[in-house]
Amino acid sequence: MRLLLSIPWLLATLSHMHGAVADIRDLPVTRRGSVLYLNGSPWRAVGPNVYWLGLDENVIPPAGEPFYAPLNASYPTRERTTEIMAVVKAMGGTMIRSHTLGVSTGNPLSLMPTSGKVNEAAFEAIDWAVYQAKQYGLRLMVPLTDNFDYYHGGKYDFLRWNGFDLNRARDEKNPAVQNFYTNSKVVDAFKEYVRILLTHVNPFTNMTYAEDPTIFAYETGNELCGPVWKDQDVPVEWVREIGRHVKQLAPQKLFVDGTYGVNKSHLSIDEVDILSNHYYPISINLLRQDLALVSSANKSYFAGEYAWNRASLTTDDDLAMWFREIEKSPAIIGDTFWSLFGRNAPANCNQFVDHSDGLTMQYGNPAHQARIQLVRQHFVKMSQGGTIGADAALPSVPCLAALAPAPES
């Protein structure tokens, strides 16, 4: 197999050749009470949401490359994935939350296009993203399904595959959607999907996803709820069952409750390590309420998504106040803004990839530079415990016009 060479990989290889101590990238992130630890020291999880690492919807690939036009679905190039890892490091981030490294069902390019069928080609983009995250010393939080019916799939696929003719556009408020959590046939099908995902061997690392500490946490899903939006109607029994399943397959992984909002009844679930919420717009009062609930159970709290830009924030001071609130509480393990994109490499290094939701951050775009600097200051304070280097000029990240293959062995 011809591998694409990366500088972090080369440095790590040289380090091992010289008998360096155990690589911190091979150590798991652990939890004691509300605090996460890495190699015996407190560790904070800060970075972006980069939802498209396994399957994209924003770039039409060159003719002949895999493309599913009805959903605009394609696989991101390796250059785009590697560039985004370099960007996260330049911003002082420690991790990425990425939906499509775990949620990939229901279209021909998905990991599971139809019930029980595995599309091995879909693993290539996921494998590369996990491998590159490891090379850059980043960790990954991966949701396992989605509340919605997006291009990359979600809970409605498992419902349809198991006899429930439902879709979100028509049936979001239909009580029958609860069968995703309560119907044993649907639950077993989802658990089998999770098993297939976690037991896959990544050829770049020779480890299963269950074994690789790069993926430090799996999340039940993205913004899960019941028939009423944000009703938090995700049964305790289902969260516990999925948590036990993940922990049996991957004992060292942390488990995140992906319910949209902090459900009080979930605080006592032993398998849950981390609870979270999303903030559109940001709300310090809601953040404090969420933190108080989670802290009462001696568990970790994570702000999984928040709006970073003027579409939902009034001033730079609002964002700075939000960051200060997060930084002062060690029980908040971190946060990931929505959402980060890079350039359209290798096709066009002069073109930033955009997304239609108005919340796209593009590193290197002068229009975003001031807010990126604010975010970087926050990441540095969280990840390094101080402000040294936080106010420095933003590091330049070159666009990867092409990644050269490594020499044949």
SULCORGI-V869223 format. One record per pair of residues at least 6 apart in sequence whose ideal C-beta (glycine too) atoms are under 6 Angstrom apart, sorted by the first residue. I is the first residue (numbers start at 1). J is the second residue. D is the distance in Angstrom with one decimal. If there is no record, write none. Layout:
# SULCORGI-V869223
((I | J | D) (I | J | D))
This chain:
# SULCORGI-V869223
((2 | 405 | 4.6) (3 | 406 | 4.9) (4 | 78 | 5.9) (4 | 403 | 4.4) (4 | 405 | 5.9) (5 | 406 | 4.3) (6 | 135 | 5.1) (8 | 135 | 3.9) (8 | 136 | 5.3) (9 | 135 | 4.8) (24 | 39 | 5.3) (25 | 134 | 5.6) (25 | 137 | 5.7) (27 | 39 | 5.3) (28 | 213 | 4.4) (28 | 252 | 4.4) (29 | 36 | 5.5) (29 | 38 | 5.3) (29 | 43 | 5.9) (29 | 216 | 4.0) (30 | 37 | 5.0) (31 | 254 | 6.0) (31 | 273 | 5.0) (31 | 300 | 5.9) (33 | 298 | 4.9) (34 | 298 | 5.9) (34 | 300 | 5.2) (34 | 331 | 4.0) (35 | 42 | 5.4) (35 | 330 | 5.8) (36 | 43 | 4.9) (36 | 333 | 4.9) (37 | 43 | 5.9) (44 | 334 | 4.8) (44 | 382 | 4.3) (44 | 383 | 5.7) (45 | 95 | 4.8) (45 | 333 | 5.3) (45 | 334 | 3.4) (46 | 93 | 5.6) (46 | 94 | 5.6) (46 | 334 | 4.6) (46 | 379 | 4.7) (46 | 382 | 4.6) (46 | 383 | 5.8) (47 | 88 | 5.4) (47 | 93 | 3.5) (47 | 95 | 4.6) (47 | 96 | 5.0) (47 | 336 | 5.4) (48 | 336 | 5.8) (48 | 337 | 5.6) (48 | 340 | 3.6) (49 | 97 | 4.9) (49 | 305 | 6.0) (49 | 336 | 5.0) (49 | 338 | 4.8) (49 | 339 | 4.3) (50 | 84 | 5.7) (50 | 96 | 5.1) (50 | 98 | 5.2) (50 | 340 | 5.2) (51 | 99 | 4.2) (52 | 76 | 5.9) (53 | 81 | 5.9) (53 | 98 | 4.6) (53 | 100 | 6.0) (53 | 101 | 5.7) (53 | 129 | 4.1) (54 | 100 | 3.5) (54 | 101 | 4.8) (54 | 104 | 5.7) (54 | 125 | 5.2) (54 | 126 | 4.5) (55 | 73 | 5.9) (55 | 100 | 4.4) (55 | 104 | 5.8) (55 | 152 | 5.1) (56 | 74 | 5.4) (56 | 76 | 4.7) (57 | 72 | 4.8) (57 | 73 | 5.9) (57 | 151 | 4.7) (58 | 353 | 5.3) (58 | 355 | 5.5) (59 | 353 | 5.9) (61 | 67 | 5.4) (61 | 74 | 4.6) (66 | 75 | 5.8) (66 | 109 | 5.7) (67 | 74 | 4.9) (68 | 107 | 5.3) (68 | 108 | 5.2) (68 | 109 | 5.2) (71 | 107 | 5.4) (71 | 151 | 3.9) (73 | 107 | 5.6) (73 | 109 | 5.0) (73 | 151 | 5.1) (75 | 125 | 4.5) (76 | 125 | 6.0) (78 | 128 | 5.4) (78 | 403 | 5.8) (79 | 345 | 3.9) (79 | 346 | 4.7) (79 | 400 | 4.0) (79 | 403 | 5.6) (80 | 342 | 5.9) (80 | 345 | 5.3) (81 | 128 | 5.8) (81 | 129 | 5.2) (81 | 132 | 5.7) (82 | 132 | 5.2) (82 | 400 | 5.9) (83 | 342 | 4.6) (83 | 345 | 5.7) (83 | 400 | 5.2) (84 | 342 | 5.0) (85 | 132 | 4.9) (85 | 136 | 4.2) (86 | 397 | 4.9) (87 | 342 | 6.0) (87 | 363 | 4.4) (87 | 397 | 5.2) (88 | 138 | 5.9) (89 | 136 | 5.3) (90 | 395 | 4.2) (90 | 397 | 5.3) (91 | 376 | 4.8) (91 | 379 | 5.6) (92 | 376 | 5.4) (92 | 379 | 3.6) (92 | 380 | 4.1) (92 | 383 | 5.6) (93 | 379 | 5.2) (94 | 383 | 4.9) (95 | 138 | 5.7) (95 | 139 | 4.1) (96 | 140 | 5.7) (97 | 141 | 4.5) (97 | 336 | 4.4) (99 | 143 | 5.2) (99 | 222 | 5.7) (100 | 152 | 4.9) (101 | 126 | 5.3) (101 | 142 | 4.7) (102 | 142 | 4.0) (102 | 143 | 5.3) (102 | 144 | 4.8) (103 | 143 | 5.8) (103 | 145 | 5.6) (103 | 146 | 5.0) (103 | 152 | 5.1) (103 | 153 | 5.8) (104 | 110 | 4.6) (104 | 111 | 3.7) (104 | 122 | 5.8) (104 | 152 | 5.8) (105 | 112 | 4.8) (105 | 153 | 3.3) (105 | 157 | 4.3) (106 | 153 | 3.9) (106 | 157 | 4.0) (110 | 122 | 5.9) (110 | 153 | 5.8) (111 | 119 | 5.9) (111 | 122 | 4.2) (112 | 193 | 5.9) (113 | 119 | 5.4) (115 | 161 | 3.7) (127 | 202 | 4.6) (127 | 204 | 5.6) (130 | 202 | 5.8) (130 | 214 | 5.6) (131 | 204 | 3.6) (131 | 205 | 5.8) (133 | 140 | 5.4) (133 | 214 | 5.3) (134 | 214 | 4.3) (139 | 216 | 4.3) (140 | 214 | 5.8) (140 | 215 | 4.7) (141 | 217 | 4.5) (142 | 215 | 5.6) (142 | 218 | 5.5) (143 | 219 | 4.3) (143 | 221 | 5.4) (143 | 222 | 4.5) (143 | 258 | 5.7) (144 | 194 | 5.8) (144 | 218 | 5.9) (144 | 221 | 5.8) (145 | 154 | 5.4) (145 | 155 | 5.3) (145 | 221 | 4.2) (146 | 154 | 3.3) (146 | 221 | 5.9) (146 | 222 | 4.6) (147 | 223 | 4.7) (147 | 224 | 5.0) (147 | 225 | 6.0) (148 | 154 | 5.3) (148 | 168 | 5.8) (149 | 156 | 4.7) (149 | 167 | 5.6) (149 | 168 | 3.9) (155 | 180 | 4.4) (156 | 166 | 5.9) (156 | 167 | 5.7) (156 | 168 | 5.9) (158 | 186 | 5.3) (158 | 189 | 5.3) (158 | 190 | 5.1) (159 | 166 | 5.0) (159 | 180 | 5.6) (162 | 185 | 5.0) (162 | 186 | 4.7) (162 | 189 | 5.7) (164 | 176 | 5.9) (164 | 179 | 5.5) (173 | 227 | 4.9) (175 | 227 | 5.3) (177 | 227 | 5.6) (178 | 226 | 5.8) (179 | 186 | 5.6) (180 | 186 | 5.6) (181 | 235 | 5.0) (181 | 238 | 4.1) (191 | 245 | 5.1) (198 | 209 | 5.1) (198 | 210 | 4.2) (198 | 249 | 4.7) (198 | 250 | 5.6) (199 | 208 | 5.4) (200 | 209 | 5.9) (201 | 208 | 5.4) (205 | 212 | 5.8) (209 | 215 | 5.7) (210 | 249 | 5.0) (210 | 250 | 3.7) (216 | 254 | 6.0) (217 | 254 | 4.1) (217 | 256 | 5.2) (218 | 246 | 5.3) (218 | 253 | 5.5) (219 | 256 | 3.8) (219 | 258 | 4.2) (220 | 242 | 5.5) (220 | 258 | 4.0) (221 | 258 | 4.2) (222 | 258 | 5.9) (223 | 260 | 4.1) (224 | 234 | 5.1) (224 | 258 | 5.1) (224 | 259 | 5.2) (225 | 231 | 5.2) (225 | 260 | 5.0) (226 | 233 | 2.8) (230 | 260 | 5.1) (230 | 261 | 5.9) (232 | 259 | 5.4) (232 | 261 | 5.0) (232 | 263 | 4.3) (234 | 259 | 4.6) (236 | 265 | 5.3) (239 | 266 | 5.8) (239 | 269 | 5.6) (240 | 269 | 5.2) (240 | 271 | 5.9) (243 | 255 | 4.8) (243 | 271 | 2.8) (244 | 271 | 5.7) (246 | 255 | 5.6) (247 | 271 | 5.8) (254 | 273 | 4.3) (254 | 274 | 6.0) (255 | 271 | 5.4) (255 | 272 | 5.8) (255 | 273 | 5.2) (256 | 274 | 4.4) (257 | 266 | 5.2) (257 | 272 | 4.9) (257 | 275 | 4.9) (261 | 277 | 5.3) (262 | 275 | 5.2) (262 | 277 | 6.0) (262 | 290 | 4.8) (262 | 293 | 5.0) (267 | 297 | 3.9) (274 | 300 | 4.5) (274 | 302 | 5.2) (275 | 294 | 4.9) (276 | 302 | 4.3) (276 | 304 | 4.1) (277 | 290 | 5.0) (278 | 304 | 5.5) (278 | 305 | 3.9) (279 | 306 | 4.2) (280 | 307 | 5.2) (280 | 312 | 5.9) (281 | 307 | 5.5) (281 | 312 | 4.0) (282 | 306 | 5.2) (282 | 322 | 4.8) (284 | 325 | 5.1) (291 | 301 | 5.2) (294 | 301 | 4.2) (295 | 331 | 4.9) (300 | 333 | 4.6) (301 | 331 | 5.8) (301 | 332 | 5.1) (302 | 333 | 5.4) (302 | 334 | 5.9) (303 | 335 | 3.8) (305 | 338 | 4.5) (306 | 337 | 5.7) (307 | 359 | 5.9) (308 | 337 | 4.3) (311 | 358 | 4.7) (313 | 319 | 5.6) (319 | 374 | 5.6) (323 | 378 | 4.1) (326 | 332 | 5.1) (326 | 335 | 5.7) (327 | 381 | 5.4) (338 | 359 | 5.2) (340 | 361 | 5.2) (341 | 353 | 4.5) (341 | 360 | 5.3) (341 | 362 | 5.5) (343 | 349 | 5.4) (343 | 352 | 5.6) (343 | 399 | 4.9) (344 | 351 | 4.4) (344 | 353 | 5.4) (345 | 399 | 5.2) (345 | 400 | 4.9) (346 | 401 | 5.0) (346 | 402 | 4.7) (349 | 399 | 3.6) (349 | 401 | 5.6) (352 | 362 | 4.2) (352 | 365 | 5.7) (354 | 360 | 5.4) (361 | 368 | 5.6) (362 | 368 | 5.7) (377 | 390 | 4.2) (380 | 389 | 6.0) (380 | 390 | 4.0) (381 | 387 | 6.0))
